[in-house]
Amino acid sequence: MEGTIEVTTTELRQNQKKFLDLAAQGISILVCRGKELFQLTRVPTERRLDDETMRQIEQARQEFKNGETYSVKSIEELHQFLEAL
């Protein structure tokens, strides 16, 4: 679901759950405060991770992209892999 809804700060305060639920569905909420305009949108969870964690995730993604992975097809292979670590 996409779209935009414009609300006042009073409407946002009175219906916070409603507007957060709409933002979670992909609707952009514009909040008007006097002459100022703010945008309320859902932010992916990974943005909340610290820089080091994000660096590690990106490194793992790159390793996967480069085929630098190890796959196991049985419990025995998994045990062998874990014992080798």
N, CA, C and O atoms as a Maestro MAE file, in Angstrom:
{
 s_m_m2io_version
 :::
 2.0.0
}

f_m_ct {
 s_m_title
 :::
 protein
 m_atom[340] {
  # First column is atom index #
  i_m_mmod_type
  r_m_x_coord
  r_m_y_coord
  r_m_z_coord
  i_m_residue_number
  s_m_chain_name
  s_m_pdb_residue_name
  s_m_pdb_atom_name
  i_m_atomic_number
  :::
  1 25 0.844 -1.164 0.000 1 A "MET " " N  " 7
  2 3 0.000 0.000 0.000 1 A "MET " " CA " 6
  3 2 0.894 1.233 0.000 1 A "MET " " C  " 6
  4 15 1.839 1.313 0.785 1 A "MET " " O  " 8
  5 25 0.611 2.173 -0.854 2 A "GLU " " N  " 7
  6 3 1.399 3.391 -0.924 2 A "GLU " " CA " 6
  7 2 0.454 4.585 -0.935 2 A "GLU " " C  " 6
  8 15 -0.753 4.437 -1.123 2 A "GLU " " O  " 8
  9 25 1.012 5.747 -0.734 3 A "GLY " " N  " 7
  10 3 0.233 6.968 -0.745 3 A "GLY " " CA " 6
  11 2 0.760 7.920 0.299 3 A "GLY " " C  " 6
  12 15 1.758 7.655 0.970 3 A "GLY " " O  " 8
  13 25 0.065 9.037 0.421 4 A "THR " " N  " 7
  14 3 0.476 10.066 1.367 4 A "THR " " CA " 6
  15 2 -0.751 10.622 2.068 4 A "THR " " C  " 6
  16 15 -1.795 10.837 1.453 4 A "THR " " O  " 8
  17 25 -0.606 10.851 3.363 5 A "ILE " " N  " 7
  18 3 -1.661 11.470 4.160 5 A "ILE " " CA " 6
  19 2 -1.043 12.661 4.869 5 A "ILE " " C  " 6
  20 15 0.067 12.567 5.394 5 A "ILE " " O  " 8
  21 25 -1.750 13.774 4.886 6 A "GLU " " N  " 7
  22 3 -1.278 14.970 5.571 6 A "GLU " " CA " 6
  23 2 -2.109 15.180 6.833 6 A "GLU " " C  " 6
  24 15 -3.339 15.185 6.784 6 A "GLU " " O  " 8
  25 25 -1.418 15.356 7.974 7 A "VAL " " N  " 7
  26 3 -2.104 15.540 9.251 7 A "VAL " " CA " 6
  27 2 -1.460 16.681 10.023 7 A "VAL " " C  " 6
  28 15 -0.338 17.094 9.727 7 A "VAL " " O  " 8
  29 25 -2.176 17.179 11.006 8 A "THR " " N  " 7
  30 3 -1.606 18.191 11.903 8 A "THR " " CA " 6
  31 2 -0.949 17.483 13.085 8 A "THR " " C  " 6
  32 15 -1.161 16.289 13.300 8 A "THR " " O  " 8
  33 25 -0.155 18.222 13.845 9 A "THR " " N  " 7
  34 3 0.474 17.621 15.025 9 A "THR " " CA " 6
  35 2 -0.585 17.169 16.023 9 A "THR " " C  " 6
  36 15 -0.408 16.157 16.703 9 A "THR " " O  " 8
  37 25 -1.673 17.906 16.114 10 A "THR " " N  " 7
  38 3 -2.763 17.526 17.022 10 A "THR " " CA " 6
  39 2 -3.369 16.199 16.595 10 A "THR " " C  " 6
  40 15 -3.590 15.322 17.431 10 A "THR " " O  " 8
  41 25 -3.645 16.037 15.283 11 A "GLU " " N  " 7
  42 3 -4.199 14.778 14.783 11 A "GLU " " CA " 6
  43 2 -3.224 13.617 15.038 11 A "GLU " " C  " 6
  44 15 -3.637 12.514 15.397 11 A "GLU " " O  " 8
  45 25 -1.935 13.885 14.848 12 A "LEU " " N  " 7
  46 3 -0.934 12.844 15.082 12 A "LEU " " CA " 6
  47 2 -0.930 12.418 16.546 12 A "LEU " " C  " 6
  48 15 -0.898 11.225 16.847 12 A "LEU " " O  " 8
  49 25 -0.964 13.388 17.453 13 A "ARG " " N  " 7
  50 3 -0.969 13.068 18.888 13 A "ARG " " CA " 6
  51 2 -2.216 12.276 19.268 13 A "ARG " " C  " 6
  52 15 -2.135 11.321 20.040 13 A "ARG " " O  " 8
  53 25 -3.355 12.664 18.735 14 A "GLN " " N  " 7
  54 3 -4.610 12.015 19.104 14 A "GLN " " CA " 6
  55 2 -4.769 10.619 18.499 14 A "GLN " " C  " 6
  56 15 -5.489 9.781 19.041 14 A "GLN " " O  " 8
  57 25 -4.092 10.375 17.372 15 A "ASN " " N  " 7
  58 3 -4.253 9.106 16.653 15 A "ASN " " CA " 6
  59 2 -2.901 8.476 16.307 15 A "ASN " " C  " 6
  60 15 -2.723 7.942 15.212 15 A "ASN " " O  " 8
  61 25 -1.957 8.541 17.237 16 A "GLN " " N  " 7
  62 3 -0.595 8.094 16.977 16 A "GLN " " CA " 6
  63 2 -0.539 6.657 16.460 16 A "GLN " " C  " 6
  64 15 0.137 6.391 15.466 16 A "GLN " " O  " 8
  65 25 -1.235 5.727 17.114 17 A "LYS " " N  " 7
  66 3 -1.216 4.330 16.694 17 A "LYS " " CA " 6
  67 2 -1.721 4.186 15.266 17 A "LYS " " C  " 6
  68 15 -1.119 3.470 14.467 17 A "LYS " " O  " 8
  69 25 -2.801 4.846 14.942 18 A "LYS " " N  " 7
  70 3 -3.384 4.771 13.598 18 A "LYS " " CA " 6
  71 2 -2.365 5.197 12.546 18 A "LYS " " C  " 6
  72 15 -2.188 4.512 11.538 18 A "LYS " " O  " 8
  73 25 -1.691 6.331 12.778 19 A "PHE " " N  " 7
  74 3 -0.764 6.838 11.770 19 A "PHE " " CA " 6
  75 2 0.520 6.016 11.709 19 A "PHE " " C  " 6
  76 15 1.104 5.874 10.635 19 A "PHE " " O  " 8
  77 25 0.972 5.472 12.842 20 A "LEU " " N  " 7
  78 3 2.138 4.585 12.807 20 A "LEU " " CA " 6
  79 2 1.800 3.281 12.073 20 A "LEU " " C  " 6
  80 15 2.630 2.757 11.331 20 A "LEU " " O  " 8
  81 25 0.601 2.765 12.274 21 A "ASP " " N  " 7
  82 3 0.169 1.567 11.553 21 A "ASP " " CA " 6
  83 2 0.115 1.836 10.050 21 A "ASP " " C  " 6
  84 15 0.523 0.989 9.255 21 A "ASP " " O  " 8
  85 25 -0.383 3.002 9.659 22 A "LEU " " N  " 7
  86 3 -0.425 3.354 8.236 22 A "LEU " " CA " 6
  87 2 0.986 3.491 7.667 22 A "LEU " " C  " 6
  88 15 1.252 3.035 6.555 22 A "LEU " " O  " 8
  89 25 1.886 4.111 8.418 23 A "ALA " " N  " 7
  90 3 3.280 4.247 7.976 23 A "ALA " " CA " 6
  91 2 3.915 2.869 7.816 23 A "ALA " " C  " 6
  92 15 4.694 2.649 6.887 23 A "ALA " " O  " 8
  93 25 3.589 1.942 8.712 24 A "ALA " " N  " 7
  94 3 4.120 0.578 8.629 24 A "ALA " " CA " 6
  95 2 3.628 -0.122 7.367 24 A "ALA " " C  " 6
  96 15 4.288 -1.034 6.869 24 A "ALA " " O  " 8
  97 25 2.481 0.294 6.850 25 A "GLN " " N  " 7
  98 3 1.926 -0.295 5.630 25 A "GLN " " CA " 6
  99 2 2.506 0.361 4.370 25 A "GLN " " C  " 6
  100 15 2.178 -0.047 3.256 25 A "GLN " " O  " 8
  101 25 3.362 1.368 4.541 26 A "GLY " " N  " 7
  102 3 3.987 2.009 3.387 26 A "GLY " " CA " 6
  103 2 3.418 3.365 3.030 26 A "GLY " " C  " 6
  104 15 3.852 3.987 2.060 26 A "GLY " " O  " 8
  105 25 2.455 3.827 3.801 27 A "ILE " " N  " 7
  106 3 1.877 5.145 3.535 27 A "ILE " " CA " 6
  107 2 2.762 6.205 4.178 27 A "ILE " " C  " 6
  108 15 3.160 6.073 5.336 27 A "ILE " " O  " 8
  109 25 3.065 7.248 3.431 28 A "SER " " N  " 7
  110 3 3.871 8.345 3.947 28 A "SER " " CA " 6
  111 2 2.949 9.324 4.663 28 A "SER " " C  " 6
  112 15 1.947 9.769 4.104 28 A "SER " " O  " 8
  113 25 3.293 9.653 5.892 29 A "ILE " " N  " 7
  114 3 2.491 10.576 6.691 29 A "ILE " " CA " 6
  115 2 3.232 11.910 6.741 29 A "ILE " " C  " 6
  116 15 4.364 11.980 7.219 29 A "ILE " " O  " 8
  117 25 2.592 12.959 6.248 30 A "LEU " " N  " 7
  118 3 3.155 14.306 6.323 30 A "LEU " " CA " 6
  119 2 2.527 15.016 7.506 30 A "LEU " " C  " 6
  120 15 1.303 15.109 7.603 30 A "LEU " " O  " 8
  121 25 3.355 15.515 8.399 31 A "VAL " " N  " 7
  122 3 2.879 16.181 9.611 31 A "VAL " " CA " 6
  123 2 3.162 17.672 9.471 31 A "VAL " " C  " 6
  124 15 4.307 18.089 9.298 31 A "VAL " " O  " 8
  125 25 2.087 18.472 9.549 32 A "CYS " " N  " 7
  126 3 2.205 19.930 9.418 32 A "CYS " " CA " 6
  127 2 2.262 20.567 10.801 32 A "CYS " " C  " 6
  128 15 1.415 20.302 11.654 32 A "CYS " " O  " 8
  129 25 3.274 21.413 11.015 33 A "ARG " " N  " 7
  130 3 3.384 22.181 12.247 33 A "ARG " " CA " 6
  131 2 3.683 23.612 11.842 33 A "ARG " " C  " 6
  132 15 4.822 23.965 11.536 33 A "ARG " " O  " 8
  133 25 2.646 24.423 11.845 34 A "GLY " " N  " 7
  134 3 2.811 25.793 11.361 34 A "GLY " " CA " 6
  135 2 3.206 25.764 9.896 34 A "GLY " " C  " 6
  136 15 2.500 25.190 9.067 34 A "GLY " " O  " 8
  137 25 4.336 26.386 9.578 35 A "LYS " " N  " 7
  138 3 4.822 26.393 8.195 35 A "LYS " " CA " 6
  139 2 5.791 25.250 7.919 35 A "LYS " " C  " 6
  140 15 6.282 25.100 6.800 35 A "LYS " " O  " 8
  141 25 6.066 24.439 8.951 36 A "GLU " " N  " 7
  142 3 6.986 23.324 8.787 36 A "GLU " " CA " 6
  143 2 6.236 22.056 8.388 36 A "GLU " " C  " 6
  144 15 5.076 21.861 8.750 36 A "GLU " " O  " 8
  145 25 6.923 21.203 7.638 37 A "LEU " " N  " 7
  146 3 6.345 19.938 7.199 37 A "LEU " " CA " 6
  147 2 7.343 18.818 7.508 37 A "LEU " " C  " 6
  148 15 8.520 18.919 7.162 37 A "LEU " " O  " 8
  149 25 6.874 17.760 8.156 38 A "PHE " " N  " 7
  150 3 7.714 16.615 8.519 38 A "PHE " " CA " 6
  151 2 7.133 15.372 7.867 38 A "PHE " " C  " 6
  152 15 5.928 15.290 7.624 38 A "PHE " " O  " 8
  153 25 7.999 14.405 7.585 39 A "GLN " " N  " 7
  154 3 7.539 13.168 6.968 39 A "GLN " " CA " 6
  155 2 7.769 11.997 7.915 39 A "GLN " " C  " 6
  156 15 8.865 11.819 8.446 39 A "GLN " " O  " 8
  157 25 6.728 11.207 8.117 40 A "LEU " " N  " 7
  158 3 6.789 10.015 8.963 40 A "LEU " " CA " 6
  159 2 6.711 8.808 8.040 40 A "LEU " " C  " 6
  160 15 5.704 8.593 7.366 40 A "LEU " " O  " 8
  161 25 7.785 8.021 8.016 41 A "THR " " N  " 7
  162 3 7.818 6.817 7.195 41 A "THR " " CA " 6
  163 2 8.444 5.681 7.991 41 A "THR " " C  " 6
  164 15 9.185 5.912 8.947 41 A "THR " " O  " 8
  165 25 8.139 4.455 7.588 42 A "ARG " " N  " 7
  166 3 8.732 3.290 8.237 42 A "ARG " " CA " 6
  167 2 10.191 3.187 7.818 42 A "ARG " " C  " 6
  168 15 10.527 3.360 6.646 42 A "ARG " " O  " 8
  169 25 11.039 2.906 8.776 43 A "VAL " " N  " 7
  170 3 12.473 2.738 8.524 43 A "VAL " " CA " 6
  171 2 12.808 1.265 8.709 43 A "VAL " " C  " 6
  172 15 12.419 0.667 9.712 43 A "VAL " " O  " 8
  173 25 13.534 0.662 7.745 44 A "PRO " " N  " 7
  174 3 13.907 -0.750 7.908 44 A "PRO " " CA " 6
  175 2 14.659 -0.974 9.218 44 A "PRO " " C  " 6
  176 15 15.455 -0.134 9.636 44 A "PRO " " O  " 8
  177 25 14.403 -2.101 9.854 45 A "THR " " N  " 7
  178 3 15.004 -2.429 11.143 45 A "THR " " CA " 6
  179 2 16.517 -2.370 11.105 45 A "THR " " C  " 6
  180 15 17.142 -1.949 12.078 45 A "THR " " O  " 8
  181 25 17.124 -2.789 9.986 46 A "GLU " " N  " 7
  182 3 18.588 -2.828 9.957 46 A "GLU " " CA " 6
  183 2 19.219 -1.456 10.102 46 A "GLU " " C  " 6
  184 15 20.406 -1.361 10.417 46 A "GLU " " O  " 8
  185 25 18.472 -0.407 9.884 47 A "ARG " " N  " 7
  186 3 19.013 0.935 10.097 47 A "ARG " " CA " 6
  187 2 19.298 1.196 11.567 47 A "ARG " " C  " 6
  188 15 20.064 2.102 11.895 47 A "ARG " " O  " 8
  189 25 18.701 0.428 12.443 48 A "ARG " " N  " 7
  190 3 18.892 0.619 13.876 48 A "ARG " " CA " 6
  191 2 20.162 -0.056 14.379 48 A "ARG " " C  " 6
  192 15 20.541 0.127 15.536 48 A "ARG " " O  " 8
  193 25 20.817 -0.826 13.533 49 A "LEU " " N  " 7
  194 3 22.013 -1.530 13.948 49 A "LEU " " CA " 6
  195 2 23.204 -0.578 13.964 49 A "LEU " " C  " 6
  196 15 23.246 0.391 13.206 49 A "LEU " " O  " 8
  197 25 24.164 -0.862 14.829 50 A "ASP " " N  " 7
  198 3 25.330 0.004 14.915 50 A "ASP " " CA " 6
  199 2 26.234 -0.182 13.695 50 A "ASP " " C  " 6
  200 15 26.062 -1.128 12.927 50 A "ASP " " O  " 8
  201 25 27.187 0.715 13.526 51 A "ASP " " N  " 7
  202 3 28.052 0.721 12.356 51 A "ASP " " CA " 6
  203 2 28.853 -0.571 12.206 51 A "ASP " " C  " 6
  204 15 28.993 -1.083 11.096 51 A "ASP " " O  " 8
  205 25 29.379 -1.102 13.310 52 A "GLU " " N  " 7
  206 3 30.178 -2.328 13.236 52 A "GLU " " CA " 6
  207 2 29.327 -3.503 12.786 52 A "GLU " " C  " 6
  208 15 29.767 -4.307 11.964 52 A "GLU " " O  " 8
  209 25 28.125 -3.613 13.309 53 A "THR " " N  " 7
  210 3 27.234 -4.697 12.904 53 A "THR " " CA " 6
  211 2 26.875 -4.558 11.435 53 A "THR " " C  " 6
  212 15 26.837 -5.550 10.708 53 A "THR " " O  " 8
  213 25 26.611 -3.339 10.994 54 A "MET " " N  " 7
  214 3 26.285 -3.104 9.580 54 A "MET " " CA " 6
  215 2 27.485 -3.461 8.693 54 A "MET " " C  " 6
  216 15 27.301 -3.996 7.600 54 A "MET " " O  " 8
  217 25 28.710 -3.172 9.150 55 A "ARG " " N  " 7
  218 3 29.900 -3.515 8.383 55 A "ARG " " CA " 6
  219 2 30.014 -5.030 8.246 55 A "ARG " " C  " 6
  220 15 30.340 -5.540 7.174 55 A "ARG " " O  " 8
  221 25 29.744 -5.748 9.339 56 A "GLN " " N  " 7
  222 3 29.811 -7.210 9.308 56 A "GLN " " CA " 6
  223 2 28.738 -7.798 8.393 56 A "GLN " " C  " 6
  224 15 28.994 -8.764 7.675 56 A "GLN " " O  " 8
  225 25 27.560 -7.226 8.418 57 A "ILE " " N  " 7
  226 3 26.481 -7.698 7.547 57 A "ILE " " CA " 6
  227 2 26.863 -7.471 6.086 57 A "ILE " " C  " 6
  228 15 26.676 -8.353 5.247 57 A "ILE " " O  " 8
  229 25 27.390 -6.306 5.789 58 A "GLU " " N  " 7
  230 3 27.790 -6.008 4.412 58 A "GLU " " CA " 6
  231 2 28.912 -6.934 3.956 58 A "GLU " " C  " 6
  232 15 28.918 -7.389 2.813 58 A "GLU " " O  " 8
  233 25 29.859 -7.212 4.844 59 A "GLN " " N  " 7
  234 3 30.949 -8.136 4.517 59 A "GLN " " CA " 6
  235 2 30.383 -9.525 4.225 59 A "GLN " " C  " 6
  236 15 30.795 -10.169 3.260 59 A "GLN " " O  " 8
  237 25 29.447 -9.991 5.046 60 A "ALA " " N  " 7
  238 3 28.832 -11.302 4.830 60 A "ALA " " CA " 6
  239 2 28.060 -11.333 3.514 60 A "ALA " " C  " 6
  240 15 28.090 -12.338 2.804 60 A "ALA " " O  " 8
  241 25 27.376 -10.256 3.185 61 A "ARG " " N  " 7
  242 3 26.645 -10.187 1.910 61 A "ARG " " CA " 6
  243 2 27.614 -10.285 0.735 61 A "ARG " " C  " 6
  244 15 27.339 -10.967 -0.252 61 A "ARG " " O  " 8
  245 25 28.745 -9.601 0.850 62 A "GLN " " N  " 7
  246 3 29.737 -9.617 -0.214 62 A "GLN " " CA " 6
  247 2 30.347 -11.006 -0.355 62 A "GLN " " C  " 6
  248 15 30.547 -11.488 -1.471 62 A "GLN " " O  " 8
  249 25 30.645 -11.651 0.770 63 A "GLU " " N  " 7
  250 3 31.186 -13.011 0.732 63 A "GLU " " CA " 6
  251 2 30.192 -13.965 0.072 63 A "GLU " " C  " 6
  252 15 30.581 -14.826 -0.717 63 A "GLU " " O  " 8
  253 25 28.926 -13.811 0.392 64 A "PHE " " N  " 7
  254 3 27.894 -14.648 -0.218 64 A "PHE " " CA " 6
  255 2 27.831 -14.388 -1.723 64 A "PHE " " C  " 6
  256 15 27.745 -15.321 -2.521 64 A "PHE " " O  " 8
  257 25 27.873 -13.128 -2.092 65 A "LYS " " N  " 7
  258 3 27.829 -12.738 -3.501 65 A "LYS " " CA " 6
  259 2 29.017 -13.319 -4.267 65 A "LYS " " C  " 6
  260 15 28.883 -13.700 -5.430 65 A "LYS " " O  " 8
  261 25 30.180 -13.387 -3.615 66 A "ASN " " N  " 7
  262 3 31.396 -13.918 -4.235 66 A "ASN " " CA " 6
  263 2 31.461 -15.444 -4.192 66 A "ASN " " C  " 6
  264 15 32.415 -16.041 -4.691 66 A "ASN " " O  " 8
  265 25 30.458 -16.069 -3.601 67 A "GLY " " N  " 7
  266 3 30.445 -17.525 -3.520 67 A "GLY " " CA " 6
  267 2 31.322 -18.076 -2.415 67 A "GLY " " C  " 6
  268 15 31.658 -19.260 -2.413 67 A "GLY " " O  " 8
  269 25 31.690 -17.227 -1.483 68 A "GLU " " N  " 7
  270 3 32.552 -17.647 -0.375 68 A "GLU " " CA " 6
  271 2 31.690 -18.177 0.769 68 A "GLU " " C  " 6
  272 15 31.665 -17.624 1.869 68 A "GLU " " O  " 8
  273 25 30.997 -19.251 0.474 69 A "THR " " N  " 7
  274 3 30.087 -19.827 1.466 69 A "THR " " CA " 6
  275 2 30.396 -21.303 1.638 69 A "THR " " C  " 6
  276 15 31.116 -21.895 0.834 69 A "THR " " O  " 8
  277 25 29.854 -21.882 2.676 70 A "TYR " " N  " 7
  278 3 30.009 -23.305 2.947 70 A "TYR " " CA " 6
  279 2 28.616 -23.859 3.205 70 A "TYR " " C  " 6
  280 15 27.881 -23.348 4.050 70 A "TYR " " O  " 8
  281 25 28.263 -24.893 2.481 71 A "SER " " N  " 7
  282 3 26.951 -25.485 2.718 71 A "SER " " CA " 6
  283 2 27.123 -26.913 3.220 71 A "SER " " C  " 6
  284 15 28.066 -27.613 2.852 71 A "SER " " O  " 8
  285 25 26.210 -27.314 4.050 72 A "VAL " " N  " 7
  286 3 26.225 -28.668 4.599 72 A "VAL " " CA " 6
  287 2 24.941 -29.368 4.195 72 A "VAL " " C  " 6
  288 15 23.880 -28.753 4.081 72 A "VAL " " O  " 8
  289 25 25.065 -30.651 3.986 73 A "LYS " " N  " 7
  290 3 23.908 -31.412 3.520 73 A "LYS " " CA " 6
  291 2 23.431 -32.445 4.530 73 A "LYS " " C  " 6
  292 15 22.447 -33.148 4.302 73 A "LYS " " O  " 8
  293 25 24.147 -32.527 5.656 74 A "SER " " N  " 7
  294 3 23.735 -33.499 6.661 74 A "SER " " CA " 6
  295 2 24.182 -33.007 8.039 74 A "SER " " C  " 6
  296 15 25.007 -32.102 8.161 74 A "SER " " O  " 8
  297 25 23.624 -33.620 9.048 75 A "ILE " " N  " 7
  298 3 23.999 -33.305 10.427 75 A "ILE " " CA " 6
  299 2 25.477 -33.598 10.653 75 A "ILE " " C  " 6
  300 15 26.177 -32.845 11.331 75 A "ILE " " O  " 8
  301 25 25.938 -34.695 10.079 76 A "GLU " " N  " 7
  302 3 27.344 -35.059 10.249 76 A "GLU " " CA " 6
  303 2 28.268 -33.979 9.670 76 A "GLU " " C  " 6
  304 15 29.251 -33.593 10.303 76 A "GLU " " O  " 8
  305 25 27.946 -33.496 8.466 77 A "GLU " " N  " 7
  306 3 28.745 -32.430 7.858 77 A "GLU " " CA " 6
  307 2 28.703 -31.169 8.717 77 A "GLU " " C  " 6
  308 15 29.706 -30.466 8.845 77 A "GLU " " O  " 8
  309 25 27.560 -30.889 9.295 78 A "LEU " " N  " 7
  310 3 27.433 -29.718 10.166 78 A "LEU " " CA " 6
  311 2 28.338 -29.862 11.383 78 A "LEU " " C  " 6
  312 15 29.048 -28.926 11.748 78 A "LEU " " O  " 8
  313 25 28.312 -31.032 12.008 79 A "HIS " " N  " 7
  314 3 29.170 -31.273 13.175 79 A "HIS " " CA " 6
  315 2 30.649 -31.141 12.804 79 A "HIS " " C  " 6
  316 15 31.426 -30.547 13.551 79 A "HIS " " O  " 8
  317 25 31.033 -31.690 11.662 80 A "GLN " " N  " 7
  318 3 32.428 -31.592 11.201 80 A "GLN " " CA " 6
  319 2 32.817 -30.125 10.995 80 A "GLN " " C  " 6
  320 15 33.902 -29.693 11.385 80 A "GLN " " O  " 8
  321 25 31.918 -29.383 10.380 81 A "PHE " " N  " 7
  322 3 32.188 -27.966 10.134 81 A "PHE " " CA " 6
  323 2 32.356 -27.212 11.447 81 A "PHE " " C  " 6
  324 15 33.308 -26.450 11.611 81 A "PHE " " O  " 8
  325 25 31.434 -27.424 12.379 82 A "LEU " " N  " 7
  326 3 31.499 -26.697 13.658 82 A "LEU " " CA " 6
  327 2 32.720 -27.083 14.468 82 A "LEU " " C  " 6
  328 15 33.311 -26.234 15.136 82 A "LEU " " O  " 8
  329 25 33.107 -28.345 14.422 83 A "GLU " " N  " 7
  330 3 34.297 -28.770 15.158 83 A "GLU " " CA " 6
  331 2 35.568 -28.200 14.550 83 A "GLU " " C  " 6
  332 15 36.568 -28.042 15.250 83 A "GLU " " O  " 8
  333 25 35.548 -27.893 13.274 84 A "ALA " " N  " 7
  334 3 36.725 -27.336 12.599 84 A "ALA " " CA " 6
  335 2 36.909 -25.857 12.909 84 A "ALA " " C  " 6
  336 15 37.974 -25.300 12.641 84 A "ALA " " O  " 8
  337 25 35.900 -25.220 13.463 85 A "LEU " " N  " 7
  338 3 36.007 -23.773 13.744 85 A "LEU " " CA " 6
  339 2 36.931 -23.471 14.882 85 A "LEU " " C  " 6
  340 15 37.121 -22.306 15.232 85 A "LEU " " O  " 8
  :::
 }
 m_bond[339] {
  # First column is bond index #
  i_m_from
  i_m_to
  i_m_order
  :::
  1 1 2 1
  2 2 3 1
  3 3 4 2
  4 3 5 1
  5 5 6 1
  6 6 7 1
  7 7 8 2
  8 7 9 1
  9 9 10 1
  10 10 11 1
  11 11 12 2
  12 11 13 1
  13 13 14 1
  14 14 15 1
  15 15 16 2
  16 15 17 1
  17 17 18 1
  18 18 19 1
  19 19 20 2
  20 19 21 1
  21 21 22 1
  22 22 23 1
  23 23 24 2
  24 23 25 1
  25 25 26 1
  26 26 27 1
  27 27 28 2
  28 27 29 1
  29 29 30 1
  30 30 31 1
  31 31 32 2
  32 31 33 1
  33 33 34 1
  34 34 35 1
  35 35 36 2
  36 35 37 1
  37 37 38 1
  38 38 39 1
  39 39 40 2
  40 39 41 1
  41 41 42 1
  42 42 43 1
  43 43 44 2
  44 43 45 1
  45 45 46 1
  46 46 47 1
  47 47 48 2
  48 47 49 1
  49 49 50 1
  50 50 51 1
  51 51 52 2
  52 51 53 1
  53 53 54 1
  54 54 55 1
  55 55 56 2
  56 55 57 1
  57 57 58 1
  58 58 59 1
  59 59 60 2
  60 59 61 1
  61 61 62 1
  62 62 63 1
  63 63 64 2
  64 63 65 1
  65 65 66 1
  66 66 67 1
  67 67 68 2
  68 67 69 1
  69 69 70 1
  70 70 71 1
  71 71 72 2
  72 71 73 1
  73 73 74 1
  74 74 75 1
  75 75 76 2
  76 75 77 1
  77 77 78 1
  78 78 79 1
  79 79 80 2
  80 79 81 1
  81 81 82 1
  82 82 83 1
  83 83 84 2
  84 83 85 1
  85 85 86 1
  86 86 87 1
  87 87 88 2
  88 87 89 1
  89 89 90 1
  90 90 91 1
  91 91 92 2
  92 91 93 1
  93 93 94 1
  94 94 95 1
  95 95 96 2
  96 95 97 1
  97 97 98 1
  98 98 99 1
  99 99 100 2
  100 99 101 1
  101 101 102 1
  102 102 103 1
  103 103 104 2
  104 103 105 1
  105 105 106 1
  106 106 107 1
  107 107 108 2
  108 107 109 1
  109 109 110 1
  110 110 111 1
  111 111 112 2
  112 111 113 1
  113 113 114 1
  114 114 115 1
  115 115 116 2
  116 115 117 1
  117 117 118 1
  118 118 119 1
  119 119 120 2
  120 119 121 1
  121 121 122 1
  122 122 123 1
  123 123 124 2
  124 123 125 1
  125 125 126 1
  126 126 127 1
  127 127 128 2
  128 127 129 1
  129 129 130 1
  130 130 131 1
  131 131 132 2
  132 131 133 1
  133 133 134 1
  134 134 135 1
  135 135 136 2
  136 135 137 1
  137 137 138 1
  138 138 139 1
  139 139 140 2
  140 139 141 1
  141 141 142 1
  142 142 143 1
  143 143 144 2
  144 143 145 1
  145 145 146 1
  146 146 147 1
  147 147 148 2
  148 147 149 1
  149 149 150 1
  150 150 151 1
  151 151 152 2
  152 151 153 1
  153 153 154 1
  154 154 155 1
  155 155 156 2
  156 155 157 1
  157 157 158 1
  158 158 159 1
  159 159 160 2
  160 159 161 1
  161 161 162 1
  162 162 163 1
  163 163 164 2
  164 163 165 1
  165 165 166 1
  166 166 167 1
  167 167 168 2
  168 167 169 1
  169 169 170 1
  170 170 171 1
  171 171 172 2
  172 171 173 1
  173 173 174 1
  174 174 175 1
  175 175 176 2
  176 175 177 1
  177 177 178 1
  178 178 179 1
  179 179 180 2
  180 179 181 1
  181 181 182 1
  182 182 183 1
  183 183 184 2
  184 183 185 1
  185 185 186 1
  186 186 187 1
  187 187 188 2
  188 187 189 1
  189 189 190 1
  190 190 191 1
  191 191 192 2
  192 191 193 1
  193 193 194 1
  194 194 195 1
  195 195 196 2
  196 195 197 1
  197 197 198 1
  198 198 199 1
  199 199 200 2
  200 199 201 1
  201 201 202 1
  202 202 203 1
  203 203 204 2
  204 203 205 1
  205 205 206 1
  206 206 207 1
  207 207 208 2
  208 207 209 1
  209 209 210 1
  210 210 211 1
  211 211 212 2
  212 211 213 1
  213 213 214 1
  214 214 215 1
  215 215 216 2
  216 215 217 1
  217 217 218 1
  218 218 219 1
  219 219 220 2
  220 219 221 1
  221 221 222 1
  222 222 223 1
  223 223 224 2
  224 223 225 1
  225 225 226 1
  226 226 227 1
  227 227 228 2
  228 227 229 1
  229 229 230 1
  230 230 231 1
  231 231 232 2
  232 231 233 1
  233 233 234 1
  234 234 235 1
  235 235 236 2
  236 235 237 1
  237 237 238 1
  238 238 239 1
  239 239 240 2
  240 239 241 1
  241 241 242 1
  242 242 243 1
  243 243 244 2
  244 243 245 1
  245 245 246 1
  246 246 247 1
  247 247 248 2
  248 247 249 1
  249 249 250 1
  250 250 251 1
  251 251 252 2
  252 251 253 1
  253 253 254 1
  254 254 255 1
  255 255 256 2
  256 255 257 1
  257 257 258 1
  258 258 259 1
  259 259 260 2
  260 259 261 1
  261 261 262 1
  262 262 263 1
  263 263 264 2
  264 263 265 1
  265 265 266 1
  266 266 267 1
  267 267 268 2
  268 267 269 1
  269 269 270 1
  270 270 271 1
  271 271 272 2
  272 271 273 1
  273 273 274 1
  274 274 275 1
  275 275 276 2
  276 275 277 1
  277 277 278 1
  278 278 279 1
  279 279 280 2
  280 279 281 1
  281 281 282 1
  282 282 283 1
  283 283 284 2
  284 283 285 1
  285 285 286 1
  286 286 287 1
  287 287 288 2
  288 287 289 1
  289 289 290 1
  290 290 291 1
  291 291 292 2
  292 291 293 1
  293 293 294 1
  294 294 295 1
  295 295 296 2
  296 295 297 1
  297 297 298 1
  298 298 299 1
  299 299 300 2
  300 299 301 1
  301 301 302 1
  302 302 303 1
  303 303 304 2
  304 303 305 1
  305 305 306 1
  306 306 307 1
  307 307 308 2
  308 307 309 1
  309 309 310 1
  310 310 311 1
  311 311 312 2
  312 311 313 1
  313 313 314 1
  314 314 315 1
  315 315 316 2
  316 315 317 1
  317 317 318 1
  318 318 319 1
  319 319 320 2
  320 319 321 1
  321 321 322 1
  322 322 323 1
  323 323 324 2
  324 323 325 1
  325 325 326 1
  326 326 327 1
  327 327 328 2
  328 327 329 1
  329 329 330 1
  330 330 331 1
  331 331 332 2
  332 331 333 1
  333 333 334 1
  334 334 335 1
  335 335 336 2
  336 335 337 1
  337 337 338 1
  338 338 339 1
  339 339 340 2
  :::
 }
}
